[in-house]
Amino acid sequence: QVQLVESGGGLVQPGGSLRLSCVASGFTFVHYWMSWYRQVLGMLRVMVAGISRTRRSTPYLADVKVRFTISSDNANSTLFLPMTSLKPEATAVYYCARVEPDSGRVDYWGQGIQVTVSS
């Protein structure tokens, strides 16, 4: 059974940092492209960062590039998203996602974790 469990969210002041983690289980982690998405209430879910199966390609949403860095610990099937210099507009629910190789679409989502950037 595929499971993606996020942690590390919470409340942080503007300019602060958080690190999201996602522990994956039930599948061979390195066989899949993995991504982080975020969703603001009432808006579409948007991809923030992705990491390829080789872990060499890491595309980002333009607004977060440089400040967010996706990475993985393949030995422990864990995906990370350290976020620095956070802005209030980063407030959203963040989701870990597994991407199905053939279609390029997300086939599994984590439960989501709230990140709130506010003073």
C-alpha positions in Angstrom: 0.0 0.0 0.0 1.5 3.3 -1.1 1.7 5.9 1.6 3.2 9.4 1.7 3.3 11.1 5.1 4.3 14.7 5.4 5.7 16.5 8.4 7.5 19.7 9.3 4.8 22.3 8.6 3.6 24.9 11.0 3.6 28.7 11.7 6.6 30.8 10.8 7.2 34.5 10.6 8.0 36.2 7.3 11.6 35.6 6.4 11.8 32.4 8.4 12.5 28.9 7.4 10.8 25.5 7.6 11.8 22.0 6.3 9.1 19.7 5.0 9.6 16.0 5.0 7.7 13.2 3.3 8.3 9.6 4.2 7.3 7.3 1.4 6.4 3.6 1.7 4.8 0.8 -0.2 6.8 1.3 -3.4 10.4 1.5 -4.7 11.1 5.2 -4.1 13.9 5.7 -6.6 11.7 4.4 -9.5 9.5 7.5 -9.3 9.6 11.2 -10.0 8.5 12.9 -6.8 7.1 16.4 -6.3 5.9 18.9 -3.8 2.6 20.8 -4.5 0.8 23.5 -2.6 -2.8 24.6 -2.6 -4.2 27.8 -1.3 -7.9 27.6 -0.2 -10.1 28.1 -3.2 -7.2 27.9 -5.7 -5.8 25.1 -7.9 -3.0 22.8 -6.6 0.3 24.0 -8.0 3.6 22.2 -8.3 6.3 23.8 -6.3 9.2 21.5 -6.9 10.0 18.2 -8.5 12.8 15.7 -8.5 13.5 13.2 -11.2 14.0 9.4 -10.8 17.8 9.9 -11.2 17.5 12.8 -8.7 19.5 14.9 -11.1 16.7 17.1 -12.4 14.9 19.4 -10.1 12.4 21.9 -11.6 10.9 24.6 -9.5 8.1 27.1 -9.6 9.7 30.3 -10.6 8.6 32.1 -7.5 10.4 29.7 -5.1 13.6 28.9 -7.0 16.7 29.5 -4.9 14.7 29.8 -1.7 13.3 26.3 -1.8 15.6 23.2 -2.4 14.0 19.8 -3.1 16.1 16.8 -2.1 15.8 13.1 -1.2 17.3 10.5 1.1 16.9 7.5 -1.1 18.1 5.0 1.5 15.2 6.1 3.8 12.7 6.8 1.0 12.3 10.4 2.2 11.6 13.5 0.3 12.6 17.0 1.7 11.7 20.6 1.0 13.7 23.1 2.9 12.1 26.5 2.5 13.9 29.7 3.4 13.1 33.4 3.3 9.4 32.5 3.5 6.8 35.1 2.4 3.2 35.3 3.5 2.1 34.2 0.0 3.7 30.8 0.7 0.9 30.1 3.1 -0.8 27.0 1.8 -1.3 23.3 2.4 1.7 21.5 1.0 1.4 18.0 -0.5 4.0 15.3 -1.3 3.1 13.6 -4.6 4.3 10.5 -6.5 4.3 10.9 -10.3 3.3 7.9 -12.4 6.1 7.4 -14.9 4.1 6.7 -18.1 1.5 9.4 -17.9 3.5 12.0 -15.9 0.5 12.6 -13.7 0.3 12.4 -9.9 -1.1 9.0 -8.9 -0.7 9.3 -5.1 -0.9 12.3 -2.7 0.1 12.7 0.8 -2.5 14.0 3.3 -1.1 17.5 3.1 0.4 19.7 5.8 -0.3 23.3 6.6 2.4 26.0 6.3 1.4 29.4 7.5 3.7 32.4 7.1 2.5 35.3 9.3 3.7 37.8 11.9 
